[in-house]
């Protein structure tokens, strides 16, 4: 089988996380090959809404990663073209009743102590932020650090921004992770031949568990399906990213059953995006009428004006779910030369820059931007699969 060019680093996966790993590794002076069985952003990234959230993160490692990524996205907005549609529009989390509002404000208090900017909004001031919100909501919390980006374009422009330091091998499925006599990785195999490098990054999203298996290690990544409703183009009816407080609990849930909690946001192009549903059904793409019906009803509860608006399409995607809701980021001691950057669930777009910085620092020998210990990939077990 032919061997093609060597690189310092091979990234498996051309979604936004893989693109960020390549971007920061290239900035550190490395040469990178990105290989994907499909196009850029052909998996979870292309099915995402582009959420860059701190508002839904519990204080702890993931929030630390989100706060770093939030700063990095602001820097990237000055580097990448305006086509990526970066919007620092902020988020608004609202509560239906007094009990929910008290819980929301307690959550916001803990976030503020961890460095998040969060402003309480009484019921009589909600309309100042979102004029079309339902008038009977109890109140909310405004998160000015929440933002949005067009995820597929962001991935593409991250890969394009570093020029010829990154080579793309699209439409090539990785069929094996190559290892040497000492057990260290030395590249990957695709139907077109072998690609050699001393480091391989598993940024394969929901297929991250399969790539890990090819390398002889276990990583329990599972798909968690979600749907998004897209409305006809509208004037800017929804100014921010708006969702009900129970969304946070759904994100943290371990349930495999269907869960829905509306996240509603406008876009520069006009359509309103309505998510988010969660359920573990493997890779089944069957349209769930129940999920879509729930999302539509919950969106209209928040914004009654949407009751007369047409939904023109819907799409599904699969979040890469790990049991403790933290991504796997870092070097895998079970297989020298293998690094993981997957399992971000629905937060991969938001967490991509910080993930890329960590991976680049580990490969290039730079200073880590934060404590990556909580994300260590071997935390689920140390068995090497032969």
C-alpha positions in Angstrom: 0.0 0.0 0.0 1.4 3.4 -0.9 2.7 5.8 1.7 1.9 9.5 1.2 3.5 12.5 2.7 4.5 12.7 6.4 3.3 15.4 8.8 3.9 16.4 12.4 0.3 15.6 13.2 -2.7 13.9 11.7 -6.2 15.0 12.8 -9.0 12.6 12.2 -12.1 14.6 11.8 -12.8 17.9 9.8 -15.5 19.3 12.1 -15.0 22.4 14.1 -13.0 20.7 16.9 -10.6 19.0 14.4 -10.3 22.3 12.6 -9.5 24.2 15.8 -6.8 21.5 16.7 -5.3 22.0 13.2 -5.5 25.8 13.4 -3.7 26.1 16.8 -1.2 23.4 15.9 -0.3 25.2 12.7 0.1 28.4 14.6 2.6 26.5 16.8 4.7 25.8 13.7 3.5 22.2 13.0 2.5 20.6 9.7 -0.9 18.9 9.9 -2.9 16.5 7.7 -6.7 16.5 8.4 -8.5 13.4 7.2 -12.2 12.8 7.1 -14.4 10.3 5.3 -16.8 13.2 4.3 -16.6 16.9 3.7 -15.6 19.7 6.1 -18.3 19.9 8.8 -20.1 16.9 7.4 -21.0 15.5 10.8 -22.1 17.0 14.1 -20.7 20.4 13.3 -22.9 20.8 10.2 -26.0 19.9 12.2 -25.3 22.4 15.0 -26.9 25.8 15.8 -23.5 27.4 16.5 -24.0 27.9 20.2 -21.1 29.5 22.1 -22.5 29.3 25.6 -21.3 29.9 29.1 -24.9 30.2 30.4 -25.6 26.5 30.6 -22.4 25.4 32.3 -22.1 24.4 35.9 -19.1 25.8 37.7 -16.2 23.4 37.2 -13.9 22.2 34.4 -16.4 22.5 31.5 -17.2 26.1 32.5 -13.5 26.9 32.7 -13.1 25.5 29.2 -16.1 27.6 28.0 -14.8 30.8 29.5 -11.4 30.3 27.8 -13.1 29.4 24.5 -15.3 32.5 24.8 -12.3 34.7 24.9 -10.6 32.8 22.1 -13.7 33.1 19.9 -13.6 36.9 20.3 -10.0 36.8 19.2 -10.9 34.6 16.2 -13.6 37.0 15.2 -10.8 39.4 14.3 -8.9 36.8 12.3 -11.6 34.9 10.4 -13.8 36.6 7.8 -17.2 38.0 8.6 -18.7 35.0 6.7 -18.4 33.0 9.9 -21.3 35.2 11.3 -19.8 35.5 14.8 -22.4 37.4 16.9 -21.7 38.3 20.5 -25.4 38.8 21.0 -25.8 37.4 24.5 -28.2 34.9 25.9 -31.3 35.2 28.0 -32.5 32.4 30.3 -36.1 32.7 31.5 -38.2 31.1 34.1 -42.0 30.3 34.1 -42.7 30.7 37.8 -41.2 31.9 41.1 -39.8 28.5 42.0 -38.0 28.2 38.7 -36.7 31.7 38.9 -35.3 31.2 42.4 -33.4 28.1 41.2 -32.2 30.0 38.1 -30.9 32.9 40.2 -29.1 30.5 42.6 -27.4 28.8 39.6 -26.4 32.3 38.3 -25.0 33.2 41.7 -22.7 30.2 41.6 -21.7 31.0 38.0 -20.8 34.6 38.9 -18.5 33.3 41.7 -16.7 31.3 38.9 -16.2 34.3 36.7 -19.3 34.5 34.5 -21.1 37.8 33.8 -24.8 37.2 34.6 -27.4 39.9 35.2 -30.7 39.3 36.9 -33.6 40.6 34.9 -37.0 41.1 36.6 -40.2 40.3 34.8 -41.0 43.9 34.0 -37.7 44.3 32.2 -37.7 41.2 30.0 -39.5 43.1 27.2 -36.6 45.6 27.0 -34.3 42.7 26.0 -36.8 40.7 24.0 -39.9 42.6 23.0 -41.8 39.5 21.7 -41.4 37.3 24.7 -44.5 36.0 26.4 -45.6 38.6 29.0 -46.3 36.3 31.9 -42.8 34.9 32.5 -41.4 35.3 36.1 -38.0 36.8 35.1 -34.7 35.7 33.8 -30.9 36.1 33.7 -29.0 37.8 31.0 -25.6 36.4 29.9 -23.8 38.9 27.7 -20.9 36.5 27.0 -23.1 34.0 25.1 -22.6 34.2 21.4 -23.2 32.4 18.1 -21.3 31.5 15.0 -22.1 29.7 11.7 -20.4 26.4 12.6 -19.7 24.9 9.1 -18.2 28.2 7.9 -16.2 28.5 11.1 -14.7 25.1 10.6 -13.9 25.8 6.9 -12.2 29.2 7.6 -10.2 27.8 10.6 -8.7 25.3 8.2 -8.2 27.9 5.5 -6.7 30.5 7.8 -3.3 28.7 8.2 -2.6 28.2 4.6 -0.4 25.3 3.4 0.5 24.1 6.9 -2.7 22.1 6.8 -3.5 19.5 4.1 -7.0 18.1 3.7 -7.7 14.5 2.8 -11.5 14.6 2.4 -13.6 11.6 1.4 -11.1 9.2 2.9 -12.3 7.0 5.7 -9.7 6.0 8.3 -9.7 2.2 8.4 -6.8 1.7 10.9 -4.6 3.5 13.3 -1.0 2.4 12.6 1.3 1.6 15.5 5.0 0.6 15.6 6.8 -2.2 17.5 6.9 -0.1 20.6 3.1 0.4 20.6 3.3 4.1 19.7 1.1 5.4 16.9 2.8 6.2 13.6 -0.1 7.3 11.4 -3.4 6.1 9.9 -4.5 4.0 6.9 -7.2 4.9 4.5 -8.3 3.1 1.3 -6.0 5.5 -0.6 -2.9 4.5 1.4 -1.0 5.2 4.6 -0.4 8.6 6.2 2.5 8.8 8.6 2.9 11.1 11.6 4.2 10.7 15.2 0.9 12.1 16.6 -2.7 11.3 15.7 -5.6 13.3 17.2 -9.0 11.6 17.5 -11.4 14.5 16.7 -14.0 12.2 15.1 -17.0 13.4 17.1 -19.7 10.7 17.6 -17.3 8.2 15.9 -14.6 9.0 18.4 -15.1 5.7 20.2 -14.6 3.8 16.9 -11.3 5.6 16.2 -10.2 4.9 19.7 -11.0 1.2 19.2 -8.8 1.2 16.0 -6.0 2.5 18.2 -6.6 -0.3 20.7 -8.1 1.7 23.5 -11.6 2.2 24.9 -13.5 5.5 24.9 -17.3 5.2 25.5 -18.5 7.9 23.1 -22.2 7.4 22.2 -24.5 9.4 19.9 -27.3 11.5 21.4 -29.7 12.6 18.7 -31.2 16.1 18.4 -33.5 18.0 16.1 -33.6 21.6 15.0 -36.6 23.4 13.5 -35.9 26.2 11.0 -38.6 28.9 10.3 -39.2 31.0 7.2 -37.1 34.2 7.1 -38.3 36.8 9.5 -37.4 40.3 10.6 -35.3 40.1 13.8 -38.1 38.8 16.1 -35.6 37.1 18.4 -32.6 39.3 19.3 -30.6 36.9 21.5 -30.3 33.2 22.3 -33.3 32.6 24.5 -34.2 29.4 26.4 -36.1 28.2 29.4 -34.3 27.4 32.6 -35.0 23.6 32.4 -32.6 23.4 29.4 -29.7 23.3 31.9 -31.1 20.2 33.6 -31.7 18.5 30.3 -28.0 19.1 29.2 -26.8 17.5 32.5 -29.2 14.5 32.4 -28.1 10.9 31.9 -31.5 9.8 30.6 -31.7 8.0 27.3 -35.4 9.1 26.8 -36.6 12.0 24.7 -36.1 15.4 26.4 -37.0 18.7 24.9 -36.4 22.3 26.1 -36.7 25.1 23.6 -33.7 27.2 22.6 -34.8 30.0 20.3 -32.6 32.3 18.3 -32.7 34.5 15.3 -30.0 34.5 12.6 -28.5 37.2 10.4 -30.1 35.5 7.4 -33.6 35.8 8.9 -34.8 32.2 9.9 -35.3 31.5 13.5 -33.6 28.3 14.8 -35.5 26.2 17.4 -33.8 23.4 19.4 -33.1 21.5 21.4 -34.1 17.8 21.8 -32.0 15.0 23.3 -32.4 11.2 23.1 -30.1 8.2 22.8 -31.3 6.1 19.8 -28.0 5.1 18.2 -27.6 6.6 14.8 -31.3 6.5 13.9 -32.1 9.5 11.8 -35.9 8.9 11.7 -37.8 12.1 12.1 -39.5 12.3 15.5 -42.9 14.0 15.1 -43.1 14.0 18.9 -39.8 15.8 19.4 -40.6 18.4 16.7 -44.1 19.0 18.1 -42.7 19.5 21.6 -40.1 22.0 20.4 -42.6 24.0 18.4 -45.0 24.2 21.3 -42.3 25.3 23.7 -41.0 27.9 21.3 -44.5 29.4 20.9 -44.8 29.4 24.7 -41.7 31.6 24.9 -42.5 33.7 21.7 -46.3 33.6 20.9 -45.6 35.5 17.7 -44.0 32.3 16.3 -47.5 30.6 16.5 -48.3 31.9 13.0 -44.9 31.4 11.5 -44.1 28.5 9.1 -41.4 26.0 9.8 -39.8 25.3 6.4 -37.4 22.5 7.3 -35.9 20.4 10.1 -32.6 18.6 10.5 -31.1 16.1 12.8 -27.6 15.6 14.3 -25.8 13.4 16.8 -24.0 14.8 19.8 -20.9 12.8 20.9 -21.9 11.9 24.5 -19.6 10.7 27.3 -21.1 9.4 30.5 -19.7 12.2 32.8 -20.6 15.0 30.3 -17.0 16.1 30.0 -15.1 15.8 26.7 -12.0 13.7 26.4 -9.1 16.1 25.7 -5.4 15.2 25.8 -2.8 12.5 25.4 -3.8 8.9 25.9 -1.1 7.2 28.1 -2.4 3.8 26.9 -1.2 4.5 23.4 1.8 6.9 23.0 1.3 9.5 20.3 -2.5 9.2 20.4 -4.5 12.3 21.6 -8.2 12.7 21.9 -10.4 15.8 21.3 -14.0 14.4 21.2 -17.0 13.8 23.4 -18.1 17.4 23.7 -21.7 16.5 23.4 -23.7 19.6 22.3 -20.9 22.1 23.3 -18.2 21.2 20.7 -18.6 24.4 18.7 -18.3 26.6 21.7 -15.4 24.6 23.3 -13.4 24.0 20.1 -10.8 26.8 20.5 -9.8 25.9 24.0 -9.7 22.2 23.0 -7.4 23.1 20.0 -5.1 25.1 22.2 -4.7 22.2 24.7 -3.9 19.7 21.9 -1.5 22.1 20.2 0.3 22.8 23.5 0.6 19.0 24.2 2.1 18.3 20.8 4.3 21.3 20.4 5.5 21.4 24.0 3.9 24.7 24.9 2.3 25.8 28.2 -1.2 24.4 28.8 -3.9 27.2 28.9 -5.7 25.5 31.7 -5.7 22.3 33.9 -6.6 19.5 31.4 -6.6 16.8 34.1 -10.4 16.5 34.4 -10.6 15.8 30.6 -8.0 13.0 30.6 -9.2 10.3 28.1 -8.1 7.3 30.2 -10.5 8.2 33.1 -13.1 5.6 31.8 -10.7 2.7 32.1 -7.1 1.7 31.3 -7.6 -1.5 29.2 -5.8 -1.6 25.9 -7.8 -3.6 23.3 -5.6 -6.0 21.4 
